[in-house]
Amino acid sequence: MQTLTVDLGDRSYPIHIGAALLHRADLILPHLAQKRVMVVTNTTVGPLYLEPLRKALEAAGVRVAEVVLPDGEAYKNWETLNLIFDALLSDRAERKTTLIALGGGVIGDMTGFAAACYQRGVPFIQIPTTLLSQVDSSVGGKTGINHPLGKNMIGAFYQPKLVLADTAALNTLPARELSAGLAEVIKYGLIRDAEFLAWLEANMDRLRALDTDAISHAVYRSCEIKAQVVAQDEREGGLRAILNLGHTFGHAIETGMGYGAWLHGEAVAAGMVLAAETSQRLGWLGEGEVARTRALIRAAGLPDVAPNLGVETYLEYMGHDKKVEGGKMRFVLLKKLGEAVITDAVPAGVLAGVLTPPH
């Protein structure tokens, strides 16, 4: 097991990374305010991992309640969120009852948002079971739900007490979901670590084959980079926005195609290519660097071509992006591979050119 710390003063918390951590109640107990939890999971993850977690906690004297939600991005909305509140109220959950998110990014985001809201704030723990949630969404305290006009537009910054990333859970992950998680791993190399990016190019086959050492390194380095950025800028006042490389375009793809049609990582992958092409048109990246980005994304089993939503549709959905400031869209682009920059100085003609097929 490897452990990182997200350094946020008195709200700091550990990220434990390793195999078979789901069975380790001893890692969870120190972070419970009382021996009572509500596990939030979904219809896919629940049958696989709810019972092992329940048995471990109950053996340690913890009372375990549960709520099982429908699976998928399409259910990341008010109606599903209310199912969590219904369960909490029906079980008479208290302010010291801890919510445990057992699942991928959708479960983590909704459980965290419910925890932020219920009785104005109760503790929660992240147990991410997908690669994407282990390397990205479980760390940093972003919680929320989608709105028909924009992804993740309703939510709160609310940090967990603990992140428990059980890499053995990835063995049951469908190949498409694994690839979607690799998009966020690639993102970290592109924005902040050219050496890690080169390592990913050399080891992509091992990652897709779920080689234990390769996966552990990818999860650890991704979490390490995110923890560093979040510690410096928890609420995305500046630096943290670099973690959104590809997301402005990607969220528009997810919204425009209908939530769930494209997985988040697939949309981000195509969005990162659009960001690289924009960077090239601004004179920052060379053709070879864009080609490297595309090749790595393809090697991960991800799309390197964005859907043709039309320039106007893209601009409409991108206008709802949380980085919009003073009515101007801000973009995360690349000065070079391994170095991100945030800018609002993207001429309309450049943007239209990038968003007009072929990409």
N, C-alpha and C positions, 0 to 999 in steps of 0.2 A: 504494500500500500504506500502511496505517495500522498503527501498533504501540502496544500498551499493555503495561504491566508489572504482573504480580501481585507485590506487594512482600512477600516473606517472608524478608527477610534474605539469608543465603547460599543459600537455596533459591528465590530469586526467578526468574521466568521470563517470557519475552515471549509476547504473543499478536499474531501477524501477521494482518491482515485485508486481503483484496484478491482480485482475480481472477487465475487461472492460477498460483497459488502452488504447486500440486502439482508443477510442473515446475522449481521453484527449489531444486535440491539445495544451492545456496550458503547457503540459509536453514537447512538441516538440519545440514549438516556440522559447524558449530561446536558442536553439542550432542551429538555422538556421542563416546562414550568410546573406541570402536574402530570401524574401518570395516567393521562387521558388524551387520546388523539382521535382525529377524524381523517381517515385516508381517502383522498380523492383520486380516482383512477378512471379508466374507460373500459369499454367492452372488449377491446383488444388486449390491453396490458393486464387488466384485472385477472383473467383466467390463468395467466402465466406467473404472475409475481405477487398477487395480493396475499395468497395463503402463506407462502414462506415468510413474508414480512409480518403478517399477523401472528403467526406461531412464535416467531422470535420475540416480538414485543410482548405478547401475552405471557410467555415463559418468564419474562422479566417483570411481570406484575402490572403491565400497562393495559388499561381498558381501551379496546379498539372498536371504533364505529367506522362506517364506510359509506361512500356514495359513488356509484358507478355511472359515468356519463357516456353518452354516445360518442363515437370516435370520429374525429375529423375537423379540419379547419372550418367547415361549413357550420359547425355547432359552437363556434367561439363567439357567443352572442349573449344578450341579456337573458334570454329564455333559459339557456343552459346554466348560466351563472346563478340564476334563481333556484335551480335544483340543489346547488350547494347550500344556499341560505336555508332552503326548506329543510334539508337534512340537519343542519346545525341547530335550527330552532326546534325541530322535532325531537332532537336528542338532548335539548337543553344544554348545549355546549356553552362553556363559560369563557371568560376572558383569558384564562390560563390554559384552555384547551388548545393543543397544537394541531394545525392542519398539516398533513403530509401529502405533497404532490407526488404521485407515483405514475409516471408516464412521460410523454414527450413534451414539446414546447407548448402545445395548446393547453394541456393539463397544468403545466407549471405556471403559465401566464394567468389562467383563470383562477387557480387555487391561490396564487399570490394576491390577486385582485380581491378575491373574496376575503382573504385574511386581512387585507388592508381596510376593508369596509366593515366587516362583522364586528359589532360592538366597538366600532371605531378603531379596531386594530387588535388582532390576536397573533400569536407566533405561528410561523410556518417553516417547514423543512422541505427542501427539494431533493427528490430521489429520481433523477432523470434516467430514462431507459432507452432513449434514442441518441445517436451520435450528435445530432444537431443540438439537442437540449443539453447534452453533457459538455459540449465545447462552447456553448454560447448562451442559450436563453435561460438556463438555470442559474447563471452567475450574473450578479450586477443589479438585481432588484427591479428590473422593468417588468411590470405586470399589466394586464389589460385584456380587452376584448375588441372585436372588430365591429365596424359600422358599415352598412351597405355602401357608403361613399368613401370609406377609407379604412385601411388596416391599422389595428392597434391605436386607434384615435381616442379611445376612452380607457383610462387606466390610472395607475399610480406608481411612483417610485416607492418600493417597499422591500426591504432586504430580508432574505431568509436568515434563519439561525444556523443553518448547516446545509451544505450540498454534499450528497453521497452519490458519487458516480461509479456505479457498478459496471465495469466493462464487460463482465460476463453476460449482461443483459443484451448486449449487441449481437450475440449469437443467434437470437431469434428475430433479428431485424431484417425485413425484406431488403433485397439488393437496392431497390429504388430509394428506400428511406436511408440506407447507408450512404448512397451517393449524395442525397440531399444534405446530409450532415457534412460530407466532405467539402461542400461549397463554402461553409463557414470556416472550415479549417484552412482552405486555400486563401480565404479573405485575410486571415491573420498574417500569412506570409506576404501577401501583396501590400498590406498597409504598413507593416512594421518590421519585417524580418526577412530580408532577401536570402539569408542562409537557410532559414526554415523552408522558404519557397523552393530552393534548390533541393533540399532534402525530400520534399514532397514529390518533386519531379522524379527523383531517383527511387522512391519507395511507394508510388501509387499502387502498383500491383499488390504489394504486401498489405497495404491498408484495405484494399477491396477484398482481399482474401482473409481479412480479420486476423492477421498475424498479431499475436499478443503483444510483443515488444513494440511493434510499429504503432499499433493503436494506442497503447499506453503513452508513448512519446507524443503522439499527435494530440491526445486529449490534454496531457500535462502542459505542453507548450502553448496550446490554444488558451487554456484556462489561465496560464501564467501571464500571457499578454493581456487578456481581458481584465484580470485582477489588477494589473499595474495601471491600466487606463482608468478603470472605475475608481481606484483609490485616489487618482488625481482629479477626477471630474465626475462625481457620482451622478449629478443631475443633468449631464449633457449641456453644460454651459459653453463648452468649447471643444476640448480635445476628444471627449468621448464620441463625438459625432463621427470620427474616423471609422468607428466600428460599423458604420452604416454604408460602407462601400458596396455599391450595387443595389442597395435597398430602396433608394428613391425610385429607380427604374423598376426594381423587382416588386415593390408593393403595388405599383401601377399595373404590372402584369397580373399579379394575384387578384386584384380588385376587378380589373377589366375582363379577365377570363372567367371570373366566378370563383369564389373561395373554394379551394380544394382541387380545382382542375389542374393547376400547376402546384406542386409542393413548394413550400417556402424556399428551400434550398435550390430548387430548379430555377425559380424566378430570380433569386439572387445571383445565380451563376450567369444567366443571360444578362442580368443587370450589370454585373461586373465587366462583361465584355463591352457593353454599351459605355460604361464609365471609362474603360481603357481606350475605346475608339474616340471618345470625347477628348480624353487626355492627349491622344495622338493629334487630333485636329487643332488642339491648342499649342502644339509644338513641344510637348513634354515627353511623350513616349515615342520611340521609333517603331517602325513597322515590325521589326523583329521582336520587340517586347510585347506588342499586341498579339503576335503569332504565338509567342510562348504562353501567354495567358490563355488564349483559346485552346492550345494543345493540352494544357494541364486540365482545363475544365472538361474537355472531351475525354481525356484519359480517366477522369473520375466518373465517367458515365453520365455526364450532365450536358444539358443543351447549351450550345454556344451561339445560338441564333434566337433572338427574341421574336415573339409573335407579332404579327402586323396588326396592331390595334388602330393604327392611324395616328398621325401626329397630334391632332386635336384631342383625341381620347387620352393619349399619354399625358399631354399637358394638363388636361382637366384633372386627372387623378393625381398627378405629381403636384398639382397646386394644393392638394390637401396634406402634403407631406409635413411632418412635424418640424422639419428644418427650415420651412418657409419663415422668413423674417422681414418685416416691413413690406410684405407683399412680394418679396423677391425670393425665388427658389435658390437654395444653397445646395451645392453638389460636393460629394466626396469623390475626388479624382486622384490621379497618381502623378507625382512629379517624376518618379522613376519606380521601378519595381522594388517594393520594400519601403516606400515613403509616400504616405497619403497627404493630401492637402484639401482644405475646405474652402470653397470659393463660390461667390454668387456672380462672378464675371464670366459667364458662358453666353456668348452672343446667340440671339435667337436663331440665326442662320445655321450656326454650328449644331445647335440642338436639333433643329429640323432635319439637318442632313444626317445626323446619327440615327434619328428615329424613322427615317424613310428607308424601306427595304431597297436592295439587299444590304444587310448589316455587314 
